Amino acid sequence: MSRHHDSNIDPFNAGEPIMPEDTQPSDFLGDACSFADKDYSAPRKRPDAYRAPTDNSPASVADKRAHRAWKAAFKTRDGKTNQKPRASNHTKSSSPKTIGRRSKLAIFILIVFILVVAGNLLDSTLFDESPFASFEETFSTHDDDTFDHPRARQLDPSELDEEESTVYDVTCQTLSALQDNEDVRERICNNLSQELKNSYGYDVEDLGIDPTIYANKLLGNFTYQIESVYAFTNNEDPADNRGTAFFDYFVPSAYDFDETFHEELSEYLYDEGLSSAHSQLTDAQKERVREIYNDALNEIENDDTESSYGSLEFSYDGASNTFSLKEQSFNELVDSAFQLF
């Protein structure tokens, strides 16, 4: 009886299975479990399509020989490989030609630099000038353009119309009278006194100094120059009619005064034990404070090369056809000019 491997049986084409209940007694003659008169052999499994070769198989021996032949092809007689070593990505050596080009380029740059310096020195010698004259001239010009603030072009009143002339005249009167304005002088004095009170606990009266000297030095050297004037009176809305004047003004710098006075006064009050006790100063102590104050006043610089830009606004009265200065605009100018904060 021939047997087929299970893998050759198509389950879709196989016949109906024979179940035990389908058998008839006539199908089993004699002892159904007796196989003494029949030859029986156990089914053999069909070999798989792939079987790994053993170490002694011909395929394994052939692979080993091929591997030895390939390995021997990369060995020399002394046991070293013929394969070139790989260069590291971080260590790439430059060729002699590249090094030579770099050296020639560096020498050429050095020669050009020497020739330029020698040429400048020769020109300065022939024309009897300092070799650094052009350098100094360049930077001095730059400094002048950067830090020097010359006065603006003086406005010519003859170029103004009637309304603009009115704004111009009121502006001149206001700024010229600033030196003798008692309200402004009092504000400067009160500001200095309050500043000392906040810093040391003593006002100008407690320290025995006269703040008017400080205020007069600032006001007495105040100057201005009107640049432009505008008057708006032709608008349909009367509330929008107004005048404006723009100008440069110059106030002596009190920065060095503040720095010197506060530094010396703070040190003296600390040495006398007055910075924490806040007791009343003696006449001798007040005299010493006045000396510090007067020395600091000498640090005020009257330099009108550095200007500040200011403006004044005027309201227009249609009934009288006049311009009046706005008080808020004037107070803002005083606060900004004399640093009253």
C-alpha positions as CSV (number, residue, x, y, z in Angstrom):
1,M,0.0,0.0,0.0
2,S,1.5,3.4,-1.0
3,R,1.3,6.3,1.3
4,H,1.5,10.0,0.5
5,H,2.8,12.8,2.7
6,D,0.1,14.7,4.4
7,S,1.2,17.9,2.7
8,N,0.1,16.5,-0.7
9,I,-3.5,16.1,0.4
10,D,-5.7,19.0,-0.7
11,P,-8.2,19.5,2.0
12,F,-10.7,21.0,-0.5
13,N,-10.6,18.0,-2.8
14,A,-10.4,15.2,-0.2
15,G,-13.2,12.7,0.0
16,E,-15.6,12.3,2.8
17,P,-14.0,10.9,6.0
18,I,-14.9,7.4,7.2
19,M,-16.3,7.5,10.6
20,P,-16.4,4.5,13.0
21,E,-20.2,4.4,12.8
22,D,-20.0,4.1,9.0
23,T,-18.2,0.7,9.1
24,Q,-20.0,-2.6,8.8
25,P,-19.3,-5.7,10.7
26,S,-18.4,-7.4,7.4
27,D,-15.5,-5.1,7.0
28,F,-13.7,-6.6,9.9
29,L,-13.1,-10.3,9.4
30,G,-11.5,-12.0,12.2
31,D,-9.7,-10.2,15.0
32,A,-9.6,-6.6,14.0
33,C,-6.6,-6.0,16.3
34,S,-4.4,-8.8,15.0
35,F,-1.7,-7.8,12.5
36,A,0.3,-10.9,12.8
37,D,-0.3,-11.9,9.2
38,K,0.3,-8.5,7.7
39,D,3.4,-6.6,7.0
40,Y,3.5,-3.2,8.8
41,S,6.0,-0.4,8.5
42,A,5.8,2.9,10.3
43,P,5.2,6.0,8.1
44,R,8.3,8.0,7.3
45,K,8.3,11.7,7.3
46,R,9.2,13.3,4.0
47,P,12.4,15.3,4.3
48,D,12.1,19.1,4.4
49,A,13.2,21.3,1.5
50,Y,16.1,22.7,3.6
51,R,18.5,20.9,5.9
52,A,21.4,22.7,7.5
53,P,24.7,21.0,6.6
54,T,26.7,19.5,9.4
55,D,30.3,20.2,10.0
56,N,31.3,17.1,8.2
57,S,29.1,17.8,5.2
58,P,30.7,18.6,1.8
59,A,29.0,22.0,1.7
60,S,30.5,23.0,5.1
61,V,34.0,22.0,4.0
62,A,33.7,24.0,0.7
63,D,32.5,27.1,2.6
64,K,35.5,26.9,4.9
65,R,37.9,26.6,2.0
66,A,36.4,29.6,0.2
67,H,36.7,31.7,3.4
68,R,40.3,30.7,3.9
69,A,41.1,31.6,0.2
70,W,39.4,35.0,0.5
71,K,41.1,35.8,3.8
72,A,44.5,34.8,2.4
73,A,44.0,37.2,-0.5
74,F,44.3,40.2,1.9
75,K,47.4,39.0,3.7
76,T,51.0,39.6,2.7
77,R,53.8,37.3,3.4
78,D,54.7,39.0,6.7
79,G,51.1,38.7,8.0
80,K,50.1,42.3,7.3
81,T,47.1,43.2,5.3
82,N,47.4,44.8,1.9
83,Q,44.3,46.9,2.5
84,K,45.1,50.7,2.9
85,P,44.3,52.1,6.4
86,R,41.5,54.5,6.6
87,A,42.3,58.1,7.4
88,S,40.5,59.6,10.4
89,N,38.0,62.3,9.6
90,H,39.7,64.6,12.2
91,T,43.3,64.1,11.0
92,K,43.5,65.1,7.4
93,S,47.1,65.9,6.4
94,S,47.6,68.8,4.0
95,S,49.6,68.2,0.9
96,P,53.0,70.0,0.4
97,K,51.5,72.0,-2.4
98,T,48.7,73.4,-0.2
99,I,51.2,74.3,2.5
100,G,53.4,76.0,0.0
101,R,50.5,78.1,-1.3
102,R,49.5,79.2,2.2
103,S,53.1,80.3,3.0
104,K,53.4,82.3,-0.2
105,L,50.0,84.0,0.5
106,A,51.0,85.0,4.1
107,I,54.4,86.4,2.8
108,F,52.6,88.4,0.1
109,I,50.2,89.9,2.6
110,L,53.1,90.8,5.0
111,I,55.0,92.5,2.1
112,V,52.0,94.6,1.1
113,F,51.4,95.7,4.7
114,I,55.1,96.7,5.1
115,L,55.0,98.7,1.8
116,V,51.8,100.6,2.9
117,V,53.3,101.5,6.2
118,A,56.5,102.6,4.6
119,G,54.7,104.7,2.1
120,N,52.7,106.5,4.8
121,L,55.9,107.2,6.8
122,L,57.7,108.5,3.7
123,D,54.8,110.9,2.8
124,S,54.6,112.2,6.3
125,T,58.4,112.9,6.3
126,L,58.3,114.7,2.9
127,F,55.4,116.9,3.9
128,D,56.6,117.4,7.5
129,E,53.4,116.0,9.0
130,S,52.8,113.5,11.8
131,P,52.4,109.9,10.5
132,F,49.2,109.8,12.5
133,A,47.9,113.1,11.3
134,S,45.2,111.6,9.1
135,F,44.1,109.3,11.9
136,E,43.8,112.1,14.4
137,E,42.0,114.3,11.9
138,T,39.5,111.6,11.1
139,F,38.6,110.9,14.7
140,S,38.6,114.6,15.7
141,T,36.1,115.3,12.9
142,H,34.0,112.4,14.0
143,D,34.0,113.6,17.6
144,D,32.9,117.1,16.4
145,D,30.1,115.8,14.4
146,T,28.9,113.5,17.2
147,F,29.1,115.6,20.3
148,D,29.1,119.2,19.2
149,H,25.6,120.6,19.0
150,P,25.8,124.1,17.4
151,R,23.0,126.5,17.7
152,A,20.2,126.2,15.2
153,R,19.7,128.9,12.6
154,Q,18.3,132.0,14.1
155,L,14.8,132.7,13.0
156,D,14.3,135.9,11.1
157,P,11.2,137.7,12.5
158,S,10.8,139.6,9.2
159,E,9.8,136.4,7.5
160,L,6.8,135.9,9.8
161,D,3.2,137.0,9.2
162,E,1.3,139.1,11.8
163,E,0.0,136.2,13.8
164,E,3.3,134.3,13.8
165,S,5.0,137.5,14.9
166,T,2.7,137.7,17.9
167,V,3.7,134.2,18.9
168,Y,7.3,135.0,18.4
169,D,7.2,138.1,20.6
170,V,5.4,136.4,23.4
171,T,8.0,133.6,23.3
172,C,10.9,136.0,23.5
173,Q,9.3,137.8,26.4
174,T,8.7,134.6,28.4
175,L,12.1,133.1,27.9
176,S,14.0,136.4,28.5
177,A,12.1,137.0,31.7
178,L,13.0,133.5,33.0
179,Q,16.1,134.8,34.6
180,D,14.2,137.2,36.9
181,N,11.2,134.9,37.4
182,E,10.8,134.6,41.2
183,D,8.4,131.7,41.0
184,V,10.9,129.7,39.0
185,R,13.7,130.6,41.3
186,E,11.7,129.5,44.3
187,R,10.9,126.2,42.7
188,I,14.6,125.5,42.1
189,C,15.4,126.4,45.7
190,N,12.6,124.2,47.1
191,N,13.6,121.3,44.9
192,L,17.2,121.5,46.2
193,S,16.1,121.7,49.8
194,Q,13.7,118.8,49.4
195,E,16.3,116.7,47.8
196,L,18.7,117.2,50.7
197,K,15.9,116.5,53.2
198,N,15.1,113.1,51.5
199,S,18.8,112.1,51.3
200,Y,20.2,113.2,54.7
201,G,17.3,114.4,56.9
202,Y,18.4,118.0,56.7
203,D,17.0,120.8,54.5
204,V,18.9,123.9,53.4
205,E,18.0,125.8,56.5
206,D,19.2,123.0,58.8
207,L,22.5,122.9,57.0
208,G,22.9,126.7,56.9
209,I,23.3,127.1,53.2
210,D,21.6,129.6,50.8
211,P,20.0,127.8,47.8
212,T,19.4,131.1,46.0
213,I,23.1,131.1,44.9
214,Y,22.5,127.8,43.2
215,A,19.3,128.9,41.5
216,N,20.8,132.2,40.3
217,K,23.8,130.4,38.7
218,L,21.4,128.3,36.7
219,L,19.0,131.0,35.7
220,G,21.6,133.7,35.1
221,N,23.3,131.6,32.4
222,F,20.1,130.4,30.7
223,T,20.0,131.2,27.0
224,Y,17.8,130.3,24.1
225,Q,17.4,130.6,20.3
226,I,14.1,130.4,18.6
227,E,14.0,128.1,15.6
228,S,10.5,128.1,14.3
229,V,7.0,129.6,15.1
230,Y,3.6,128.5,13.9
231,A,0.2,130.0,14.3
232,F,-3.1,128.3,13.5
233,T,-6.1,130.7,13.3
234,N,-7.9,129.8,10.1
235,N,-9.5,126.6,11.2
236,E,-13.3,126.2,11.3
237,D,-13.2,125.0,14.9
238,P,-12.2,128.0,17.1
239,A,-11.1,125.6,19.9
240,D,-8.3,124.3,17.6
241,N,-6.8,127.7,17.0
242,R,-3.4,127.9,18.7
243,G,0.2,128.9,18.5
244,T,3.5,127.0,19.0
245,A,7.1,128.0,19.2
246,F,10.1,125.7,18.9
247,F,13.6,126.6,20.2
248,D,16.9,125.4,21.5
249,Y,17.8,126.3,25.1
250,F,21.0,126.1,27.1
251,V,21.3,125.5,30.8
252,P,24.6,125.2,32.7
253,S,25.3,121.6,33.6
254,A,24.8,120.8,37.3
255,Y,25.9,117.2,37.1
256,D,29.4,117.8,38.5
257,F,27.9,120.0,41.2
258,D,25.5,117.3,42.4
259,E,28.1,114.6,42.4
260,T,30.7,116.7,44.3
261,F,28.3,118.2,46.8
262,H,26.5,115.0,47.7
263,E,29.7,113.0,48.0
264,E,31.5,115.5,50.3
265,L,28.4,116.2,52.4
266,S,27.6,112.6,52.9
267,E,31.1,111.8,54.0
268,Y,31.2,114.8,56.4
269,L,27.9,114.1,58.0
270,Y,29.0,110.5,58.5
271,D,32.3,111.5,60.2
272,E,30.4,113.9,62.5
273,G,27.9,111.2,63.5
274,L,25.0,113.3,62.0
275,S,23.9,110.8,59.3
276,S,22.1,108.6,61.9
277,A,21.5,111.0,64.9
278,H,20.1,113.8,62.9
279,S,20.8,116.2,65.7
280,Q,21.0,120.0,65.2
281,L,24.3,121.2,63.6
282,T,26.5,123.6,65.5
283,D,27.7,126.8,63.9
284,A,31.1,125.3,63.2
285,Q,29.5,122.4,61.4
286,K,27.3,124.7,59.4
287,E,30.3,126.7,58.4
288,R,32.0,123.5,57.1
289,V,28.9,122.6,55.1
290,R,28.8,126.0,53.5
291,E,32.5,125.5,52.5
292,I,31.6,122.2,50.8
293,Y,28.6,123.8,49.2
294,N,30.5,126.8,47.8
295,D,33.3,124.5,46.4
296,A,30.7,122.4,44.7
297,L,29.1,125.5,43.0
298,N,32.4,126.0,41.2
299,E,31.8,122.7,39.4
300,I,28.8,124.1,37.5
301,E,29.9,124.5,33.9
302,N,28.5,127.3,31.7
303,D,28.8,125.5,28.3
304,D,26.2,126.3,25.7
305,T,27.5,124.0,23.0
306,E,25.1,121.2,24.1
307,S,21.5,122.2,23.7
308,S,18.1,120.9,24.6
309,Y,15.0,121.1,22.4
310,G,12.0,122.8,23.9
311,S,8.6,124.2,22.9
312,L,5.9,126.5,24.2
313,E,2.2,126.4,23.4
314,F,-0.2,129.3,23.2
315,S,-3.9,129.6,23.2
316,Y,-5.7,132.0,20.9
317,D,-8.4,134.5,22.0
318,G,-10.5,135.3,19.0
319,A,-12.2,138.3,20.8
320,S,-9.0,140.1,21.4
321,N,-7.0,138.5,18.6
322,T,-4.2,137.7,21.1
323,F,-2.1,134.7,22.0
324,S,-1.6,133.7,25.7
325,L,1.0,131.3,27.1
326,K,-0.4,128.0,28.4
327,E,0.7,127.6,32.0
328,Q,1.0,123.8,31.8
329,S,3.4,124.1,28.8
330,F,5.5,126.6,30.7
331,N,5.8,124.5,33.8
332,E,6.8,121.4,31.8
333,L,9.6,123.4,30.2
334,V,10.9,124.6,33.6
335,D,10.8,121.1,35.1
336,S,12.7,119.7,32.1
337,A,15.3,122.5,31.9
338,F,16.2,122.5,35.6
339,Q,15.5,118.9,36.4
340,L,12.8,119.6,38.9
341,F,11.3,116.1,39.6
